[in-house]
Amino acid sequence: MARTLNSHLDKSATIIVVDDDESIRKTLSTILKEKGYIVDTAENGKEAIEKSNTKFYNLALIDVRLPDMEGTQLLTAMMKTTPKMVKIMLTGFPGMQNAIDAVNKGADGYIIKPANIDDLLDTIKKHLEKQQETKKYSEERVTEFIETKVKELEGHRWENINLNLKKKPT
């Protein structure tokens, strides 16, 4: 049984499904939309790259074999356009070398088709939660940095005011 998504952040996540098989694109898109995700699809690598250049996706489900390029080539290209995007490879042609290549080129997951939908949804949820935790941590670090800099600047401003007050008029 698939778990329901509880987090508002998960429900607003955007996912792109890249697969040359229309039935797989439609099925995954329908299931993911029913779970509250915002879903886009692409039937080849070129279309996926064009879309990822103009829109942010939290996660990509990428077929290993696409008509215009290998999924690992697309993976490399998407690392450049959206480095923080979670990338999960899907394949109907499992092999140890395929899996090793995908992971070495930055894949966050590797799922064999036909995928168990519950496992796929759990994997997606787990990766999106990790992505949100990382984003939250990064935002907290930036906030800390800004607050520290503001305090430093305020301290310097008060030092300058004190120095100006101590100066005697000539």
N, C-alpha and C positions, 0 to 999 in steps of 0.2 A: 504494500500500500504506500503510495507516495505521500510524503509529508507536505502539509500546506505551508505556504510562505507566510511567516508572521511579521517579518520586518518590512516597514515601509520602504527602506532603502532597497531591499531586494526586489520589491514590486516595481520600482521605477527603473530597474536595470534594463539596459538595452543589449540585445543579443542579435548577432548576424549569423545566419545559417548559410554556409557556403557548400553547396553540393550540386552536381550536375543532374542528379536524379530528382525530377520534379515531385514525385510522390513523397520522397524523403523530406524535401524542403517543405511541402505543404503539411505533412504530418507533424513534423517537429514544430513548425510555426504555429499550428493550431494548438498543440499541447502546451507549448510555452506561453502563448497568449492566454489560454485558459488559466494558467498559473499566475497571471498578472504581469508577465514580462512584456516589454515593448520589443517586437521582433521585426527584423528586416531579413531579406534573403538575397542571395546572389548565386547565379548558376555557374560562374567560372571565376578564376582568379582575378582577371582584369576588372570585372564588375565589382568584386569585393574590394580591390585596391581603390578604385574610384570612389566607392561609397565611404570607405574608411578615411579617405582624404578630406571628405566634407562633413562627416558626422562621427561623433564619438560613440563607440560601442564598448560596453563593459566586458563583453565576452564574445568570442567567435567560436562556432563549431565548424571545423574545416575538414572536408573530405580529403583523404590522402591523395586520391587520384581525381584530378580535374581535367577537363578537355584541353585547356590551354597551358597548364603548368602542373607540376607536382605540388601537392599540398604543403610540403616542406619549403618550397620556393615561396609560396604565398605567406607562409609563417614568417619567413625571413623578411619579406617586404612589409608585412604588417607590424613587425617589431620596430621598423623605422617610423611608420606613420603613427602608431599608437602603442608605445612600449609598455604601458601599464595595463593594456587589455589582456584579459585571460584568454588563452588560446588552447582549445581542446581539439585534438585530432580525432576524426572518425574514419574507420576503415572497414571495408568488407574483405580486404586482402591482408590479414594479419601476418606479421612476420617479425622476428626478433630484430632484424636490421632496420625495418621500417620504424619500429618503436624506438630504437636507439637513436636513429637519425632525427626523429621528431623531438625527442627529449633534448638531444644535443643542440638542436636549433631553436630551443626555447619553448617547446610545447609544455603546457601546464598539466595536460592530461592526454590519455590515449585510450579510446574506447572502440571496441570491436562491434561492427554491425552484424546482425541486427542487435541494436542496443536494448538492454533491459531499461525501460522508461524510468522505473523507480530509481535504479542506480544512476542513470543519466541525470535525473532531476536532483538527486542527492549530491552528485559531483558538482553540478552547476551551483547549487546553493552553497556548498562548502567553499568553493573558490570565490564566489561573490562576497561571502561573509569575510573571508580572509582579505579580499581586496578592500572592503569597507574599513576593516580594522587598520590596515596599512594606511589608508587615506586619512582616517581619523587621527592616527598617531602622527602622521606628517603634518596635518593641520595644527595639532597641539604643539608640535615642535616649532612651527612657524609663528604661532601665537606667542609662545614663550620667548622666542628670539625678538619679536617686535616689541613685546612688553619690556624686555631688558634694554633694548636700544632706546626706547622712549624714556625710561628711567635714567639712562646714561645722559641723554640729551638734556633732560630736565635738570639733572645734577650740574651739568656744564653751564646751563643757562643761569642757575642760581649762583654758581661760582663767579660767573661774569658780572652779575648784578652786584654781588658782594665786593668784587674787586673795584667796580666803578664807584661804589659808595665810599670805599676807603680812600680813593684818590682825593687829594686836596686840590681845591681850585687854585690856579696860579694867577 
